[in-house]
Amino acid sequence: MRSADDDFQPSRWLRNRHLQSMLASTSWRRARVLRRAAPLAAAARELLLDCGAGVRLQCFVSTPAHGSGPPVVLLHGWEGSAESLYVLSLAQLLFEQRFEVVRLNLRDHGDTHHLNRELFHSCRLPEVIGAVRALQQQLQGRPLQLVGFSLGGNFMLRVAAQAREAGLDLARVIAVSPVLEPAETLGALRRGLPGYQRYFVHKWLNSLRRKQAAWPGCYDFRELSRMRDLETMTAELVRCYTDFPTLADYLNGYAITGARLARLEVPASILTSLDDPIIPAAALARLARPAALSLTVSRYGGHCGFFQQLAGPTWLERRILSLLGAGGPEPAPGADAGEGLREST
Protein backbone atom coordinates (compact mmCIF):
# COMPACT_ATOMS: atom_id res chain seq x y z
CA MET A 1 0.00 0.00 0.00
CA ARG A 2 1.15 3.48 -0.86
CA SER A 3 0.59 6.49 1.36
CA ALA A 4 -0.32 9.75 -0.37
CA ASP A 5 0.62 11.87 2.64
CA ASP A 6 4.00 12.90 1.23
CA ASP A 7 2.50 14.82 -1.71
CA PHE A 8 -1.11 15.40 -0.58
CA GLN A 9 -1.00 17.90 2.25
CA PRO A 10 -4.04 20.20 2.09
CA SER A 11 -4.03 23.41 4.07
CA ARG A 12 -5.30 22.97 7.61
CA TRP A 13 -8.62 24.68 6.80
CA LEU A 14 -9.13 22.21 3.92
CA ARG A 15 -8.61 19.06 5.98
CA ASN A 16 -12.20 18.69 7.12
CA ARG A 17 -13.57 15.52 5.56
CA HIS A 18 -17.07 16.91 5.06
CA LEU A 19 -15.77 20.02 3.32
CA GLN A 20 -13.60 17.88 1.03
CA SER A 21 -16.56 15.64 0.18
CA MET A 22 -18.94 18.51 -0.55
CA LEU A 23 -16.44 20.39 -2.72
CA ALA A 24 -16.40 17.50 -5.22
CA SER A 25 -19.97 18.00 -6.42
CA THR A 26 -21.48 21.17 -4.98
CA SER A 27 -22.39 24.00 -7.31
CA TRP A 28 -19.80 26.54 -6.11
CA ARG A 29 -17.48 25.65 -9.00
CA ARG A 30 -20.14 24.83 -11.61
CA ALA A 31 -19.65 27.95 -13.74
CA ARG A 32 -15.87 27.52 -13.85
CA VAL A 33 -16.03 23.80 -14.67
CA LEU A 34 -18.65 24.29 -17.40
CA ARG A 35 -16.67 27.13 -18.94
CA ARG A 36 -13.47 25.06 -19.05
CA ALA A 37 -15.33 21.98 -20.30
CA ALA A 38 -16.90 23.82 -23.25
CA PRO A 39 -14.43 22.31 -25.80
CA LEU A 40 -15.13 18.82 -24.46
CA ALA A 41 -18.89 19.37 -24.72
CA ALA A 42 -18.60 20.84 -28.21
CA ALA A 43 -16.73 17.75 -29.41
CA ALA A 44 -19.08 15.26 -27.71
CA ARG A 45 -21.26 12.90 -29.69
CA GLU A 46 -23.95 10.78 -28.08
CA LEU A 47 -23.89 7.01 -28.50
CA LEU A 48 -26.55 4.54 -27.39
CA LEU A 49 -24.71 1.32 -26.65
CA ASP A 50 -26.21 -2.12 -27.25
CA CYS A 51 -25.27 -3.88 -24.01
CA GLY A 52 -27.00 -7.18 -24.75
CA ALA A 53 -30.38 -8.57 -23.62
CA GLY A 54 -32.08 -5.51 -25.10
CA VAL A 55 -30.38 -3.09 -22.69
CA ARG A 56 -29.20 0.29 -23.97
CA LEU A 57 -26.88 2.64 -22.09
CA GLN A 58 -25.98 6.18 -23.09
CA CYS A 59 -22.51 7.65 -23.37
CA PHE A 60 -20.82 10.74 -24.77
CA VAL A 61 -17.59 10.42 -26.75
CA SER A 62 -15.29 13.43 -27.18
CA THR A 63 -12.49 13.01 -29.72
CA PRO A 64 -9.76 15.69 -29.95
CA ALA A 65 -9.57 17.37 -33.35
CA HIS A 66 -5.85 16.76 -33.95
CA GLY A 67 -5.41 13.10 -33.19
CA SER A 68 -6.33 11.21 -30.06
CA GLY A 69 -4.54 9.17 -27.46
CA PRO A 70 -5.80 6.07 -25.67
CA PRO A 71 -9.54 6.10 -24.92
CA VAL A 72 -10.57 6.65 -21.30
CA VAL A 73 -14.02 5.70 -20.02
CA LEU A 74 -15.33 7.70 -17.02
CA LEU A 75 -18.15 6.44 -14.81
CA HIS A 76 -19.94 8.57 -12.22
CA GLY A 77 -21.17 7.63 -8.75
CA TRP A 78 -24.68 6.72 -7.61
CA GLU A 79 -27.24 9.36 -8.67
CA GLY A 80 -24.50 11.25 -10.50
CA SER A 81 -24.23 11.34 -14.28
CA ALA A 82 -21.96 12.07 -17.23
CA GLU A 83 -22.65 15.74 -16.43
CA SER A 84 -21.47 15.57 -12.79
CA LEU A 85 -18.91 18.27 -12.05
CA TYR A 86 -16.20 15.83 -10.93
CA VAL A 87 -16.65 13.89 -14.19
CA LEU A 88 -16.61 16.98 -16.40
CA SER A 89 -13.60 18.47 -14.64
CA LEU A 90 -11.46 15.36 -15.10
CA ALA A 91 -12.82 14.77 -18.62
CA GLN A 92 -11.74 18.21 -19.78
CA LEU A 93 -8.23 17.75 -18.36
CA LEU A 94 -7.94 14.44 -20.21
CA PHE A 95 -9.34 16.01 -23.40
CA GLU A 96 -6.71 18.75 -23.20
CA GLN A 97 -4.09 15.98 -23.06
CA ARG A 98 -5.65 14.56 -26.28
CA PHE A 99 -7.17 11.48 -24.74
CA GLU A 100 -10.37 10.28 -26.36
CA VAL A 101 -12.86 10.65 -23.49
CA VAL A 102 -16.01 8.61 -22.98
CA ARG A 103 -18.51 9.62 -20.28
CA LEU A 104 -20.83 6.70 -19.59
CA ASN A 105 -24.22 6.87 -17.87
CA LEU A 106 -25.48 3.99 -15.77
CA ARG A 107 -29.08 2.90 -16.30
CA ASP A 108 -31.58 5.50 -15.00
CA HIS A 109 -28.86 8.14 -14.53
CA GLY A 110 -28.73 11.38 -16.44
CA ASP A 111 -31.61 11.66 -18.92
CA THR A 112 -31.90 7.93 -19.58
CA HIS A 113 -34.90 6.75 -17.56
CA HIS A 114 -36.83 6.05 -20.77
CA LEU A 115 -34.21 3.76 -22.32
CA ASN A 116 -34.83 0.61 -20.26
CA ARG A 117 -38.00 -0.57 -18.57
CA GLU A 118 -36.48 -2.26 -15.53
CA LEU A 119 -35.09 -0.20 -12.65
CA PHE A 120 -31.42 0.39 -12.00
CA HIS A 121 -29.77 -1.44 -9.16
CA SER A 122 -26.12 -1.89 -8.27
CA CYS A 123 -25.89 -5.57 -9.19
CA ARG A 124 -26.52 -4.92 -12.89
CA LEU A 125 -22.91 -5.68 -13.74
CA PRO A 126 -23.54 -7.61 -17.02
CA GLU A 127 -24.90 -4.51 -18.77
CA VAL A 128 -21.88 -2.41 -17.74
CA ILE A 129 -19.60 -5.16 -19.06
CA GLY A 130 -21.74 -5.09 -22.22
CA ALA A 131 -21.31 -1.32 -22.49
CA VAL A 132 -17.54 -1.60 -22.20
CA ARG A 133 -17.52 -4.34 -24.85
CA ALA A 134 -19.65 -2.21 -27.19
CA LEU A 135 -17.35 0.76 -26.64
CA GLN A 136 -14.31 -1.33 -27.50
CA GLN A 137 -15.95 -2.22 -30.80
CA GLN A 138 -16.86 1.42 -31.45
CA LEU A 139 -13.28 2.52 -30.74
CA GLN A 140 -11.63 0.11 -33.21
CA GLY A 141 -10.67 -2.44 -30.59
CA ARG A 142 -8.17 -0.20 -28.82
CA PRO A 143 -7.42 -1.09 -25.19
CA LEU A 144 -9.59 0.94 -22.83
CA GLN A 145 -8.65 2.70 -19.62
CA LEU A 146 -11.46 2.85 -17.05
CA VAL A 147 -11.93 5.45 -14.30
CA GLY A 148 -14.81 5.29 -11.84
CA PHE A 149 -15.93 7.32 -8.85
CA SER A 150 -17.61 5.85 -5.74
CA LEU A 151 -20.21 3.34 -7.02
CA GLY A 152 -18.73 3.86 -10.49
CA GLY A 153 -15.33 2.83 -9.11
CA ASN A 154 -16.93 -0.27 -7.62
CA PHE A 155 -18.44 -1.13 -11.03
CA MET A 156 -15.17 -0.56 -12.89
CA LEU A 157 -13.23 -2.84 -10.54
CA ARG A 158 -15.84 -5.57 -10.98
CA VAL A 159 -15.68 -5.15 -14.76
CA ALA A 160 -11.88 -5.44 -14.67
CA ALA A 161 -12.03 -8.56 -12.48
CA GLN A 162 -14.06 -10.27 -15.23
CA ALA A 163 -12.14 -8.82 -18.17
CA ARG A 164 -10.55 -12.08 -19.29
CA GLU A 165 -13.74 -14.14 -19.35
CA ALA A 166 -15.68 -11.23 -20.89
CA GLY A 167 -13.13 -10.82 -23.69
CA LEU A 168 -12.30 -7.21 -22.78
CA ASP A 169 -8.98 -5.57 -23.61
CA LEU A 170 -8.35 -3.18 -20.71
CA ALA A 171 -5.12 -1.27 -20.20
CA ARG A 172 -5.84 0.06 -16.71
CA VAL A 173 -8.59 0.74 -14.18
CA ILE A 174 -8.65 3.50 -11.56
CA ALA A 175 -11.26 3.52 -8.78
CA VAL A 176 -11.71 6.67 -6.70
CA SER A 177 -13.29 6.20 -3.26
CA PRO A 178 -14.99 2.99 -4.43
CA VAL A 179 -17.83 1.40 -2.50
CA LEU A 180 -16.27 -1.57 -0.69
CA GLU A 181 -18.93 -3.06 1.60
CA PRO A 182 -22.37 -1.63 0.69
CA ALA A 183 -23.88 -2.59 4.04
CA GLU A 184 -21.18 -0.59 5.83
CA THR A 185 -21.79 2.39 3.54
CA LEU A 186 -25.50 2.32 4.37
CA GLY A 187 -24.57 2.23 8.05
CA ALA A 188 -22.17 5.17 7.66
CA LEU A 189 -24.88 7.21 5.94
CA ARG A 190 -27.37 6.38 8.67
CA ARG A 191 -24.97 7.32 11.50
CA GLY A 192 -23.24 10.25 9.79
CA LEU A 193 -24.23 13.84 9.22
CA PRO A 194 -27.94 13.95 8.34
CA GLY A 195 -27.15 16.02 5.25
CA TYR A 196 -25.63 13.07 3.40
CA GLN A 197 -28.71 10.89 3.73
CA ARG A 198 -31.04 13.78 2.89
CA TYR A 199 -28.96 14.53 -0.22
CA PHE A 200 -29.15 10.96 -1.55
CA VAL A 201 -32.82 10.47 -0.61
CA HIS A 202 -33.71 13.69 -2.47
CA LYS A 203 -31.77 12.70 -5.59
CA TRP A 204 -33.08 9.13 -5.56
CA LEU A 205 -36.71 10.21 -5.19
CA ASN A 206 -36.32 12.63 -8.09
CA SER A 207 -34.91 9.79 -10.17
CA LEU A 208 -37.77 7.46 -9.25
CA ARG A 209 -40.32 10.13 -10.20
CA ARG A 210 -38.66 10.44 -13.60
CA LYS A 211 -38.74 6.67 -14.00
CA GLN A 212 -42.45 6.57 -13.19
CA ALA A 213 -43.14 9.40 -15.64
CA ALA A 214 -41.26 7.53 -18.38
CA TRP A 215 -43.06 4.22 -17.63
CA PRO A 216 -46.39 5.28 -16.07
CA GLY A 217 -48.05 1.89 -16.42
CA CYS A 218 -45.18 0.03 -14.77
CA TYR A 219 -44.36 1.88 -11.57
CA ASP A 220 -46.07 3.47 -8.62
CA PHE A 221 -43.58 4.83 -6.09
CA ARG A 222 -46.07 6.57 -3.81
CA GLU A 223 -45.32 4.30 -0.85
CA LEU A 224 -41.57 4.48 -1.34
CA SER A 225 -41.69 8.27 -1.69
CA ARG A 226 -42.95 8.55 1.90
CA MET A 227 -39.75 6.99 3.22
CA ARG A 228 -36.75 9.06 4.25
CA ASP A 229 -34.28 6.36 5.28
CA LEU A 230 -31.98 4.89 2.64
CA GLU A 231 -31.82 1.44 4.21
CA THR A 232 -35.63 1.17 4.39
CA MET A 233 -35.95 2.47 0.84
CA THR A 234 -33.35 0.03 -0.47
CA ALA A 235 -35.04 -2.89 1.29
CA GLU A 236 -38.35 -1.90 -0.33
CA LEU A 237 -36.68 -1.67 -3.75
CA VAL A 238 -35.14 -5.11 -3.29
CA ARG A 239 -38.45 -6.62 -2.14
CA CYS A 240 -40.57 -5.17 -4.93
CA TYR A 241 -38.28 -4.94 -7.94
CA THR A 242 -35.49 -7.54 -7.71
CA ASP A 243 -35.12 -11.30 -7.35
CA PHE A 244 -32.85 -11.04 -4.31
CA PRO A 245 -34.42 -12.80 -1.30
CA THR A 246 -33.13 -10.28 1.26
CA LEU A 247 -31.52 -6.87 1.53
CA ALA A 248 -28.34 -8.56 2.79
CA ASP A 249 -28.15 -10.76 -0.32
CA TYR A 250 -28.49 -7.72 -2.56
CA LEU A 251 -25.83 -5.68 -0.73
CA ASN A 252 -23.46 -8.64 -0.72
CA GLY A 253 -24.01 -8.94 -4.47
CA TYR A 254 -21.93 -5.86 -5.22
CA ALA A 255 -19.41 -5.89 -2.39
CA ILE A 256 -15.79 -6.09 -3.60
CA THR A 257 -14.14 -7.35 -0.40
CA GLY A 258 -13.05 -10.92 0.29
CA ALA A 259 -11.92 -12.86 -2.78
CA ARG A 260 -13.95 -10.85 -5.29
CA LEU A 261 -10.93 -9.04 -6.77
CA ALA A 262 -8.57 -12.01 -6.42
CA ARG A 263 -8.68 -12.77 -10.16
CA LEU A 264 -7.89 -9.20 -11.15
CA GLU A 265 -5.21 -9.15 -13.88
CA VAL A 266 -5.70 -5.65 -15.28
CA PRO A 267 -3.37 -3.04 -13.69
CA ALA A 268 -5.68 -1.41 -11.16
CA SER A 269 -5.37 1.47 -8.69
CA ILE A 270 -7.63 2.38 -5.81
CA LEU A 271 -7.34 5.98 -4.60
CA THR A 272 -9.13 6.62 -1.32
CA SER A 273 -8.84 8.28 2.07
CA LEU A 274 -8.95 7.22 5.69
CA ASP A 275 -11.39 10.01 6.55
CA ASP A 276 -14.03 9.18 3.92
CA PRO A 277 -17.37 9.78 5.70
CA ILE A 278 -19.26 7.45 3.33
CA ILE A 279 -16.85 4.55 2.69
CA PRO A 280 -15.52 3.17 6.02
CA ALA A 281 -11.78 2.58 5.62
CA ALA A 282 -11.74 -0.56 7.78
CA ALA A 283 -12.97 -2.61 4.80
CA LEU A 284 -9.72 -1.88 2.92
CA ALA A 285 -8.04 -4.54 5.05
CA ARG A 286 -10.53 -7.10 3.69
CA LEU A 287 -9.69 -6.56 0.02
CA ALA A 288 -7.89 -9.29 -1.90
CA ARG A 289 -4.47 -8.06 -2.95
CA PRO A 290 -3.58 -9.54 -6.35
CA ALA A 291 -0.31 -8.36 -7.88
CA ALA A 292 -2.22 -6.16 -10.35
CA LEU A 293 -3.83 -4.05 -7.63
CA SER A 294 -2.21 -1.03 -5.98
CA LEU A 295 -3.80 0.89 -3.14
CA THR A 296 -3.09 4.56 -2.40
CA VAL A 297 -4.57 5.84 0.86
CA SER A 298 -4.41 9.39 2.14
CA ARG A 299 -5.08 10.68 5.63
CA TYR A 300 -7.32 13.45 4.27
CA GLY A 301 -9.48 13.85 1.21
CA GLY A 302 -13.01 12.90 2.22
CA HIS A 303 -15.18 11.21 -0.40
CA CYS A 304 -13.93 11.87 -3.96
CA GLY A 305 -12.47 15.20 -2.81
CA PHE A 306 -8.68 15.51 -2.52
CA PHE A 307 -8.53 19.29 -2.89
CA GLN A 308 -5.19 20.90 -2.07
CA GLN A 309 -6.52 24.33 -3.07
CA LEU A 310 -9.75 25.66 -4.51
CA ALA A 311 -8.39 26.70 -7.92
CA GLY A 312 -6.77 24.52 -10.55
CA PRO A 313 -6.65 20.74 -10.85
CA THR A 314 -7.09 18.75 -7.66
CA TRP A 315 -4.44 16.40 -6.31
CA LEU A 316 -6.73 13.56 -7.41
CA GLU A 317 -6.93 14.80 -10.99
CA ARG A 318 -3.16 15.21 -11.23
CA ARG A 319 -2.66 11.69 -9.86
CA ILE A 320 -5.10 10.20 -12.36
CA LEU A 321 -3.39 12.01 -15.24
CA SER A 322 -0.09 10.58 -14.06
CA LEU A 323 -1.47 7.04 -13.80
CA LEU A 324 -2.88 7.33 -17.32
CA GLY A 325 0.48 8.35 -18.72
CA ALA A 326 0.02 12.11 -18.94
CA GLY A 327 2.43 12.86 -16.08
CA GLY A 328 5.34 11.40 -14.16
CA PRO A 329 5.88 7.71 -13.53
CA GLU A 330 3.96 5.87 -10.84
CA PRO A 331 4.95 2.84 -8.76
CA ALA A 332 4.43 -0.50 -10.44
CA PRO A 333 1.09 -2.22 -9.72
CA GLY A 334 1.17 -3.98 -6.39
CA ALA A 335 4.18 -2.03 -5.12
CA ASP A 336 3.96 -1.23 -1.41
CA ALA A 337 5.37 2.07 -0.23
CA GLY A 338 3.76 2.15 3.20
CA GLU A 339 3.75 0.12 6.36
CA GLY A 340 -0.02 -0.38 6.32
CA LEU A 341 -3.09 1.60 7.25
CA ARG A 342 -2.38 4.45 9.61
CA GLU A 343 -4.97 5.79 11.97
CA SER A 344 -6.52 9.13 11.02
CA THR A 345 -5.77 11.95 13.45
Secondary structure, 3 states (H helix, E strand, C coil): CEECCCCCCCCHHHCCHHHHHHHCCCHHHHHHHHHHCHHHHHHEEEEEEECCCCCEEEEEEECCCCCCCCEEEEECCCCCCCCCHHHHHHHHHHHHCCCEEEEECCCCCCCCCCCCCCCCCCCCHHHHHHHHHHHHHHCCCCCEEEEEECHHHHHHHHHHHCHHHHCCCEEEEEEECCCCCHHHHHHHHHHCCHHHHHHHHHHHHHHHHHHHHHCCCCCCCCCHHHCCCHHHHHHHHHHHHCCCCCHHHHHHCCCCCECCCCCCCCCEEEEEECCCCCCCHHHHHHECCCCCEEEEEECCCCCCCCCCCCCCCCHHHHHHHHHCCCCCCCCCCCCCCCCCCCCCC
